[in-house]
Amino acid sequence: MLEGLGASASSAAPASASEPPACPVPRRRGAARSSVPQKLAEALSSQYGLNVFVAGLLFLLAWAVHAVGVGKRDLLGLLTALMLLQLLWMLWYVGRSYAQRRLIRPKDAHAGARWLRGSVTLFAAITVILGCFKVGYFIGYSECLSATEGVFPVTHAVHTLLQVYLLWGHAKDIIQSFKTLERFGVIHSVLTNLLLWANSVLNESKHQLNEHKERLITLGFGNITLELDDHSPPCNCSPARLCAALAQGMYYLYPFTIEYQILASTMLFVLWKNIGRSVDGARPLRTGLRLRGILAGSVLGLGALAATLGVVAMYLVHIGRSKAKSEVALAMFYLYAMALLLLMGTAGLLGILIYRVDEKSLDESKNPARKLDTDLLVGAASGSWLLSWGSILAMAFAETRPPYTWYNLLYSVLAIAEKYIQNLFIIESVHREPEGLPEDVCTLRVLTVYNGAASSHLGDSGEAQDTSSVGRQPGLGKEEQVEPRSGTVAWSSASPGPLFRGSAKRRVLRNITAFLFLCNISLWIPPAFGCRPEYDNGLEEVVFGFEPWIIVVNLAMPFSIFYRMHAAASLFEVYCKM
């Protein structure tokens, strides 16, 4: 029989040899050729988006410098048209997705986390409230305001509601059909949100600059003769107190709508990057919010938050009242910020040292959402570094240095070092493999032997499971064995020593993460609500000149504010994985 099998095999060999061999090279070449249209579509859509963004920025710049023939009506008309075009695309995409809701479509499990969608929803709700304030302000001054100032907030509110619905239901989508059209629609949405963000930043910066000019005039700086940009419309409002309250309230809501627009644009950018992407079958471990074991970090963080609220209130009350009170307010802010930055830097260094001692492997898998978060973290920190280095250079080249400005020097150095350390800690944390086992549990290992080959299986719940489908026998000790028909199962308990040491490390890291999370929220509050010593210090304006330094502050401050909120969001995600 063996000879017959050998003969049949040898007779079949020439026939098989005559067939063309299955070579994978042509398939790879075909795959490369098929990826060319995808790269071309990405290039076309990105260039379209950049052109839209550049044109919108020029409109914003023309309005900011009072260019001839460019008014606020033209700017709001452009932004409204961009939002209406995005509304058409969102309605088409949502409708098509609803029609295909029964189809199984690939998803990116790392994109659109619940906490991120929740934050977008919260900021979007405040954005809608801001739109209502703007509508009320337009009604009060309807006699002398353009109709676009009433149409814009209404369109923005509708745009915000539909966009939040889109992000909640489709942030994880990996689009595989109509890819070229979808790329143009998504990148248009990304750049529209960025232009809305730039418009909000410009309005808020103008308001802060006008308050700064008024404080300087109060303190006796007679060389500040620039005209205030943020003035009331040239007509009466009825009732006057209501219009004044709406105008003041809008600028307290701008920081929230600024965060909403930048978060929405980042989520949409991840959706754009995921178009046509192939997804592996690996599923990330489920993460959840656990509040146990973070008492120390929470108490310190809440203490920092309470101190921040007190310092901001004292700063806003005393700054600009007199020269002496302004210097006291600046010294108080610098001392508070230096202490907080020193604590944050120490906590970040401790976390990095713990990670360096741990020999756990890093997750280097492709993840567009994680890469974007890391890039934004480092890019946004550059705004604060620009301001800090400006203050350091001003201290180095100033002819006279008031005593409180030395605090500014130490504060600037600590701000650079703290962000550097915190970025390293966050990047190290997000690239760590998530913990697969619950803490304070003694793991049971199952070793199954089949014909001399050993294998083990660990379930999702952290408990060992028998791959030979042999049920647990009650009453078995640590070293007892069961001999099923298919092999031998040995039950042994893992050593609790390393596991408890790992649990202690995770507890320390959770406290560090919770503390840094609350501290970043604390440091987001002062610049977002008008506590900006970069305006009021005065030394930088003397060295660099008033207008150049104000331009630097207006360009860098939005990135510095966004850094704190983005760092807090990243730390929250890190905490949920621990």
Salt bridges, closest charged atoms under 4 A:
ASP108 OD2 - ARG277 NH2 3.28
ASP173 OD1 - LYS107 NZ 2.42
ASP173 OD2 - HIS170 ND1 2.93
GLU182 OE2 - ARG96 NH2 2.59
GLU204 OE2 - ARG532 NH2 3.00
GLU211 OE2 - HIS207 NE2 3.08
ASP229 OD1 - HIS66 NE2 3.01
ASP230 OD2 - HIS207 ND1 3.54
ASP358 OD2 - ARG432 NH1 3.85
ASP363 OD2 - ARG370 NH1 3.20
ASP375 OD2 - LYS371 NZ 3.06
GLU418 OE1 - ARG564 NH2 3.00
GLU428 OE2 - ARG356 NH2 2.41
GLU428 OE2 - ARG432 NH2 2.68
GLU435 OE2 - LYS360 NZ 3.12
GLU435 OE1 - ARG506 NH1 3.50
GLU439 OE2 - ARG507 NH2 3.79
GLU439 OE1 - ARG510 NH1 2.80
ASP440 OD2 - ARG507 NH2 3.77
ASP536 OD1 - HIS212 ND1 3.35
ASP536 OD1 - ARG215 NH2 2.96
GLU541 OE2 - HIS212 NE2 2.75
GLU573 OE2 - LYS577 NZ 3.97
